Amino acid sequence: MDGIHDMGGMQGFGPVVTPSGDVAFHAAWERRQCAVSLLTKLDRSMIESMPADRYLEAGYYERWLWATERLLVEDGSITSGEVDAWQARLANGEPMPVRADPDAARAALDSVRTTWTFLPTEQALFKEGDAVRVRRMRPSGHNRCPRYVRGTSGIVRSVLGLDALPETADPSSAEPVYSVAFTSTDLWGATSEPPWTVIVDLWESYLEPMEAADG
């Protein structure tokens, strides 16, 4: 969906590169949250439902925590008041609950250690070197087409293979994914910096041939 989470190319939010930005975790609770998200199979669409003001105030794993709570409430695993009750008990000195589940831990580790690849495709609409334009769209739900490339033309660098369309996450919806190159001047106009190339991976549904776009 279009929302504050899609901040690519927007101005006024400070530098992208920050000190220690390459550090995976800055606190012990972030490690636990990462593990919980793997076990609950948290997806990006739930994070995108976070209110804009809270999204901007929250850190990276705070957004994961918020989304995990909502996911567990929605699927009936917990009730909306349980988390507050847990926090109150811990604040009063109750020991942190611990549960050993080797099978779940092993499955989570396997999921992050497994190398994922695109499925091969022989029916791609576009090929390397084709000029394409990103469709103008205003999706109401989750998708993976950044706002800053919509309506902009680019060149197909490579056909990556088949993958499920993010809007559905249904394997039967798999379609070709392309690596598309854009120039910075086409995306944001000329600046005092030399032009550079931006490469974005885009599903076929997001693209149209230049001839069709121009016609």
N, C-alpha and C positions, 0 to 999 in steps of 0.2 A: 504494500500500500504506500501511497505517498504520505510521508510524515517526517518528523524531525530526525528520525534515525537515518534518513537518506540525506546526509550532509555533504556529500562529495561536491566539490566545486563551489560551495557556498562561502561567502565572506563574512567576517565579523565574529568568528568563533575562536580566534587565536591560532597559534601555530599547530601544525599537525605533529611535528617532531618535538617531543618533550624529554627532559632528562630522565634517564633510566627507563625509557619507553620500551626497551627491548627485554626488560625483566618480566618473566612470566607471572610471578606472584609477588605481592608486596606485603602480604599478611597471611598468617596461618589459615584464617577462615576462608580465604580465597581458594586455597588448595582444596578444602573440603567442599566448597561450592562447586568447583569444577568437577569433582567426583560425583556429587549429587546430580548435576546436570547430565552427566554421561549415563548414570543409572536410570534417570527419568526420561531420557531421550528428548530433552528440551530442544525445541526447534525455534528458528529465527522469528517465525510469525508471532509467537507469543510475546517476545521481547518488543516487537513493533507495536504492540497494543498498549505499551506504557504511555501514560499521559506525557505530553511534550515537556511540561515544566519539570516533572520528576526525572525524565530522561536526561535532561541537561544538567540537573543537579547531581545525578548519580554517577558513580564510577563504573567501570566496565563490569566487574563482578557483582556490584550492587544491582545492576540491570538483570543479570542472570538470576540473582536471588529473588528479586521481585517476580520475574516471569516463572520461576520454578514454583513459588508459592501459589500463583494463580493456576498453573497447570495442575498441581496436586489437588487444589480445591475443586476445579472444574471436573476432574475425573473421579472425584469422590474419595480420594485417598485420605484427605484431611478436611476439617471444617474451617471456616474462616476465622474462628476464634482460637483455634488450637495453638497457632504460632505465638500469639500474644501470651497465652497461658504458659507455654514452655519458657518464654523469655522471663516471665515473672518468677517461675520456680527457680530458674538458674540464677537470677539476680538475688534470690533469697538463700543461695548457697547449695542448692541441690546439685549433686554431681552430674557432669555431662554424661548422657546416656551413650553406651557403646554397644554395637552389635557386630559380631563377626559373621560375615557371609562370604566365604571364600569363592563360591561359585559366581556370585554377582560381581565380586572384585575381579575375578579372572575374565569374565565376559566383558567388563568395561575395559580392561587392559587390552584384550584381544581386539576390541573395536578400534582403539586408537593406534594399534600396532599394525593393523591390516592395511596393506597398500591398495588404494583404490585407483582404478583406471576407467577411462571412457570406453564404452562398447564401440566396436567398429561400425562404420556406416558406409554404404555404397549408394545411397539415395539422397545425398546432400543437394540442396537447391543451388548453393553457391560453391565456388572453388577458390583456391588461392589466387589472389590478384584481382578478384571481382570488386567493383565499386558498389557499395551498399549504403543505404540510409536507415537509421534507426527510426522505427515508427514513433509518431507522437501518440502518447497514451496517458491516461490518468487512471491507473488501476485502483480499484477499491480494496483489493486484498493484497496478500504478499506476492511480490515478484522480485526478480534479480536484475532488472534493467534500470541502471542509475538515471536519475532525472537529467543529469548534466550532459548525457549523450543523446537524449531523445531529440529527433529532428536533425541530427548532424550526420554528415556523410563520412564514410571511412573506407578503408581497404581491408579485405579479408587477408590476414596473414597466414592462417592455416585452419583446416577443418580438424577439430579436436576429437570428434566422435559423438556417440549418442549418450544422452543423459535425460533423466526424467525432468519434465518441466517443473520448476520450483513451485509454481502456483498450485500444483496438484500433488507433487511428491509421489505420483502414481507411476510405477515402472512402465505401464502400458502407454503412458503419454510421452515416452522418450522421443526426442527429436535431436537433430544435429546441433552441436554447439560450435561456435566459431570464435577464433581469436581475431579481433578486429582492431586495426590501428587507426587512431585519430591524431590530427595535429592540434597542438595546444591553441593555435590561433583560431582554428575552426570552432573549438569548444568555448574559449573565453576571450577571443580577440587578441590583438597585438599588445604586448607589454614591453617593458624595458629589458626583459630577459630574452635571450635567444629562444626561438621556438623549440619545442621538444615533442616527442611522440608519446601518446597515451594508448595503452593496449588494454582492451576490455573483452572478457569472454562473454558472449551473448548467444542466447538460444535463437533458433531459426524464426520462431514466432515474433521476435522483436525486430526483425529486419525485413527490408523490402529492396528489390533491385532499384538501382538509380533511375532506370528508364521509367519504371512504374511510378517512382516518387516524383519524377519531373513531369510525367504526363498527366 
